Amino acid sequence: MTDRLDLLLLGATGFTGIHCIPYLHKFSKSSGRNMTWGVAGRSEEKLKQALEKIGKEIEADLEKIPTIVVDINDEESLLKMAQRAKVVINCCGPFFPTLGEAVVKACIAAGTHHVDVSGEPQYMEKVQLEQNVAAKEKGVYVVSACGLDSIPADLGIVFLQQEFEGTLNSVVTYMEAWEEGSRSTPGSAVNYGTWHSAVTSLGHWNDLVELRKKLFPKKLPKFEPQLKHKVMPHKSNVVDGWVVPFPGSDRSVIKRSQLYFYEVDQRRPVQVGTYFVVKSLMGLILLAIFGTIFSLFTKFSFGRKLLLNYPEIFSGGYFSKKSPPEEKIQKSWFQITLYGEGWKEKLTDKDDQYPKPCDKCIVGRVKGNNPGYGATCVCLVLSAIVIATENDKLPGKGGVLAPGAAFAKTSLVKQLNENGVTFDVISQKDL
């Protein structure tokens, strides 16, 4: 693999992909690194245009960056692309039902590591079920959910486990998002690709039932005290606003990491609940209306077609087929507050049960700017770099892993902290 590019960005002309280019340029040369990288996509002309555009914006000469043309619907073309790199950074979504898996298969066949920004549980869990053995045999790491879904939440819990002085029993995460300033910038907030993935994923939610029976034949034992999941909107002492269940993939990704720690590292898993914060009652009412319509429409093919054709109508303008304005995404922020409870003492066995209530709590926070296309790109590119440069700190000898399981012992959290995605402990005290 010595003559391969260190990193290859697939889908470089898409909205997420093009925002990754500045970070590839920056991080490939920072911290004493001298990594090679390239871009891949369907059109060489569009790839060169993307490099020229970003080069002007960051005042860098990207003319000599290698461009690789690939037909993502052709297995041989995908294999030839994968053979050109040590790590493929995949921004080509939606990943479910077939596109993402095809890229993963090509990477495994080529002995190439793979990271992506998918937040689609069906894709991620199907790949783990069907490709994990092959990835291990080739020594290839396949890590999905390396963007806002779900690095902050998954690694945030790993971070809390490492910082907690005792035994952590449960963690509840509270996601918040907002825009700087007193007035919102016109335009959608999130790219259409995210909307497309959400529609496709929820529309095939029932597929997960059979998939998970095969992937997780043994359930985790029940640990006490059990964390209760609240499905109705409620208030919390941890954050301001109304709290509702978070509809993203964070919880499923976190559970995969915790199961890995339990089975492989012989560590007691953390129970988890994931929620989203809505600041006002009116916002909660609107979320309920649009959420109900969205949920109902995804159950039928005609409904999914309407959702995909008219995202502005069915999301209240939050999603659009038009790209989000740069001014708007640069003014956006996210924050995940993590509240954990456990015991001061450390348990000696992964199956140990405590006979008394939790006596200690910890509050952590993960925060960053431009969650969809700034923080996400930072997380994604640094994930790929860590796989390329810290093989000795990765678990096992390859496999399909969630981010928490893959990066728990690496420097990824440290590097994220140095580049605007911050992990902090706010407090740790006795109950």
Secondary structure, DSSP 8 states (H G I E B T S, - for coil): -TTSEEEEEETTTSHHHHHHHHHHHHHTTSTT----EEEEES-HHHHHHHHHHHHHHHT---TTS-EEE--TT-HHHHHHHHTTEEEEEE-----TTTHHHHHHHHHHHHT-EEEE----HHHHHHHHHHHHHHHHHHT-EEE---BTTBHHHHHHHHHHHHH-SSEEEEEEEEEEEEESSSS--SS-SB-HHHHHHHHHHHHTTTHHHHHHHHH-SS-----SS------S-EE-SSSSSEEEE--SSHHHHHHHHHHHHHHTS-----EEEEEEEE-SHHHHHHHHHHHHHHHHHTTSHHHHHHHHH-HHHHTTTSB-SS---HHHHHTEEEEEEEEEEEESS--SSTT---SS---EEEEEEEEEESIIIIIHHHHHHHHHHHHHH-GGGSSTT-EEE-HHHHHTTSSHHHHHHTTT-EEEEEEEEE-
